[in-house]
């Protein structure tokens, strides 16, 4: 949390990008939030999972900035149905891998 403007910043960072002051307070956010933006990827990209997969930008409860991650638990083959399940404002929860490796695959979002 920024000590000056009190924004809760995700992902955590060493300074506030608005006030340019050092951050030092840690607060909990989540474990649920709302989708602010999403995309479904059908084209393969080196170093990423095999398509299709969904990426979402989520504003977790008690946070002031959103964080991107993969969305699991939604069938993606039927594009129209997938879009209905990922509408902006839909609630999701963050899930953490049991074994973490320090990568973006250590957590993902799932529909609530």
C-alpha positions in Angstrom: 0.0 0.0 0.0 1.2 3.5 -0.8 1.9 5.4 2.4 0.8 8.7 0.8 -2.3 7.9 -1.3 -3.2 4.6 0.4 -3.7 2.7 -2.9 -3.2 -1.0 -2.8 -0.9 -1.9 -5.7 -0.9 -5.2 -7.4 1.5 -6.6 -8.3 3.4 -5.3 -5.3 6.1 -2.7 -6.1 8.7 -0.8 -4.2 7.2 2.6 -5.1 3.9 4.2 -5.9 3.6 5.0 -9.6 1.3 7.9 -8.8 3.0 9.5 -5.8 6.6 8.3 -6.4 7.0 7.5 -2.8 8.4 4.2 -1.4 5.8 1.6 -0.4 6.3 -0.3 2.8 2.9 -1.5 4.0 1.7 -5.0 3.1 -2.0 -5.7 3.0 -4.1 -8.6 1.9 -6.2 -8.4 -1.3 -8.6 -10.9 -2.8 -9.1 -13.8 -2.9 -11.8 -12.8 -5.3 -12.3 -9.9 -7.8 -13.8 -8.8 -11.0 -12.7 -9.2 -14.6 -11.8 -5.8 -16.1 -10.6 -7.0 -19.5 -10.0 -10.4 -21.2 -8.8 -12.1 -24.4 -9.0 -15.6 -25.8 -5.9 -16.7 -27.6 -6.2 -19.2 -30.4 -2.8 -18.7 -32.0 0.3 -20.5 -30.6 3.1 -18.4 -29.2 6.5 -19.7 -28.2 6.8 -20.1 -24.4 3.1 -20.0 -23.7 0.6 -22.8 -23.2 -1.0 -24.5 -26.2 -4.1 -22.6 -27.4 -6.8 -22.0 -26.8 -6.3 -20.2 -23.5 -7.7 -17.1 -21.9 -6.0 -14.1 -20.3 -7.9 -11.9 -17.9 -7.1 -8.6 -16.2 -8.6 -8.8 -12.7 -9.2 -6.2 -10.0 -9.0 -8.2 -6.8 -11.2 -7.1 -3.8 -9.4 -4.5 -1.6 -6.9 -3.7 -4.4 -6.7 -0.5 -6.5 -4.8 -1.8 -9.5 -5.6 -4.9 -11.6 -3.4 -7.8 -12.4 -3.3 -10.1 -15.4 -3.3 -13.9 -15.4 -4.6 -17.0 -17.0 -8.2 -18.0 -16.6 -9.0 -21.7 -16.1 -12.3 -23.4 -15.8 -14.0 -22.0 -18.9 -14.6 -24.1 -22.1 -13.0 -22.0 -24.9 -13.8 -24.0 -28.0 -17.2 -22.3 -28.4 -16.1 -18.6 -28.6 -19.5 -17.1 -28.1 -20.2 -19.1 -24.9 -16.7 -18.4 -23.6 -17.2 -14.7 -24.0 -20.5 -14.8 -22.1 -18.7 -16.5 -19.2 -15.9 -13.9 -19.2 -17.8 -10.7 -19.4 -16.4 -7.7 -17.8 -17.6 -7.4 -14.2 -17.8 -11.2 -13.7 -16.4 -12.5 -10.4 -13.4 -14.8 -10.3 -11.1 -16.1 -7.6 -7.3 -16.4 -7.6 -5.9 -19.9 -7.2 -2.3 -20.6 -6.3 -0.3 -23.7 -7.4 0.7 -26.0 -4.6 4.3 -26.0 -5.8 5.4 -22.5 -6.9 8.3 -21.8 -9.1 8.4 -18.0 -9.3 6.6 -17.7 -12.6 3.3 -16.4 -14.0 2.0 -20.0 -13.9 2.2 -20.0 -10.1 -1.4 -18.6 -10.0 -4.4 -18.3 -12.2 -8.1 -17.2 -11.9 -11.2 -19.4 -12.0 -14.9 -18.4 -12.2 -16.7 -18.1 -8.8 
